[in-house]
Amino acid sequence: VTWDGKEILQEMPSEFFIKGFVNVSFHDPAKKDLIDPGQGALPLRTVTARLPKIVDLTVNRWSKHIDAIIRMRQLAEGQDGHCGNFNLDASDDTKALIL
């Protein structure tokens, strides 16, 4: 993991932060950090990041792949993304409507 071209989180556990901006940690996962429960028995390390405006990034680092999830509050002016537009209406989250 790098930040501004420098390696961070080189050991486990470790933490990197810039006060008021970002807090990133590399650690053994807590139950809440497991993105794919079907993989729960496999060895796992997790990177979590808290970003401005309460955006949370969780990355599960497996031996041959990663799983990642971004959690955030819904934006008042609306938003769009890979999984839809965050309005709780699945009917307007089709591939054709979100591309």
Residue pairs with C-beta under 8 A, 6 or more apart in sequence:
1 7
1 8
1 9
1 24
1 26
1 47
2 8
3 16
3 24
8 14
8 16
8 24
9 15
9 16
9 24
9 25
9 26
9 47
11 26
12 26
12 27
12 28
12 45
13 25
13 26
13 27
13 28
14 25
14 26
15 23
15 24
15 25
15 26
16 22
16 23
16 24
16 25
17 23
17 24
21 51
21 52
22 49
22 50
22 51
22 52
23 49
23 50
24 47
24 48
24 49
24 50
25 47
25 48
25 49
26 45
26 46
26 47
27 45
27 46
27 48
28 44
28 45
28 46
29 44
29 45
29 46
29 60
30 46
33 46
33 48
33 58
33 60
34 40
34 44
34 60
35 58
35 60
35 67
35 68
35 69
36 60
36 67
39 60
39 62
39 67
42 62
42 63
43 62
43 63
44 60
44 61
44 62
45 60
45 61
46 58
46 59
46 60
46 61
47 57
47 58
47 59
47 61
48 56
48 57
48 58
48 59
49 56
49 57
49 58
50 56
51 57
53 72
53 73
54 72
54 73
55 70
55 71
55 72
56 70
56 71
56 72
57 68
57 69
57 70
57 71
58 68
58 69
58 71
59 66
59 67
59 68
60 66
60 67
60 68
74 86
74 87
75 86
78 85
78 86
78 87
79 85
79 86
80 98
81 98
82 98
83 93
84 90
84 92
84 93
84 98
85 92
85 93
85 98
